[in-house]
Amino acid sequence: MSGAGCLNVATDFARVRAFSDLGSDLAVLNDWAGADALEVGGSVASLTCPGGTIETQRSGKVVAYGLSGGQDTALLTAYDGVFQLLGDWA
């Protein structure tokens, strides 16, 4: 995937929020605050660049995340433990 689908770990983690598919509602689980991993529900999902995927040990799926400013969003879909980034970052 192109670089547009990849977050810059050094600059973007503090501004990214992760969401979980909880029934029919999206709920904010956590903010990435300068860390290199996101703990959600007791498991770890880590961002991998520049491929634009998130490798995870977490069951279930993170379905969406976006910059906290709301300007840019991207969707994630889980396939066999790998979250693939669908969408572009400006």
HUURRA-V916176 format. One record per residue. RES is the residue in three letters. PHI is phi as a letter, one per 20 degrees, with the letter a starting at -180 (* if undefined). BURIAL is b if it has 16 or more other C-alpha atoms within 10 Angstrom, else e. Layout:
{{RES:PHI:BURIAL} {RES:PHI:BURIAL}}
This chain:
{{MET:*:e} {SER:f:e} {GLY:f:e} {ALA:f:e} {GLY:e:b} {CYS:c:b} {LEU:e:b} {ASN:e:e} {VAL:g:e} {ALA:f:e} {THR:d:e} {ASP:d:e} {PHE:g:b} {ALA:f:e} {ARG:d:e} {VAL:d:b} {ARG:d:b} {ALA:d:b} {PHE:c:b} {SER:c:b} {ASP:f:e} {LEU:d:e} {GLY:m:e} {SER:e:e} {ASP:d:e} {LEU:e:e} {ALA:c:e} {VAL:f:e} {LEU:e:e} {ASN:a:e} {ASP:d:b} {TRP:f:b} {ALA:c:e} {GLY:n:e} {ALA:e:e} {ASP:d:e} {ALA:b:e} {LEU:d:b} {GLU:e:e} {VAL:c:b} {GLY:m:e} {GLY:n:e} {SER:c:e} {VAL:d:e} {ALA:d:b} {SER:c:b} {LEU:f:b} {THR:d:e} {CYS:d:e} {PRO:e:e} {GLY:f:b} {GLY:m:b} {THR:d:b} {ILE:d:b} {GLU:e:b} {THR:b:b} {GLN:d:e} {ARG:e:b} {SER:e:e} {GLY:n:e} {LYS:b:b} {VAL:e:b} {VAL:e:b} {ALA:b:b} {TYR:b:b} {GLY:b:b} {LEU:f:b} {SER:f:e} {GLY:f:e} {GLY:n:e} {GLN:f:e} {ASP:c:e} {THR:c:b} {ALA:b:e} {LEU:d:e} {LEU:c:b} {THR:c:b} {ALA:e:b} {TYR:c:e} {ASP:l:e} {GLY:n:b} {VAL:d:b} {PHE:e:b} {GLN:e:b} {LEU:f:b} {LEU:d:b} {GLY:p:e} {ASP:d:b} {TRP:d:e} {ALA:f:e}}
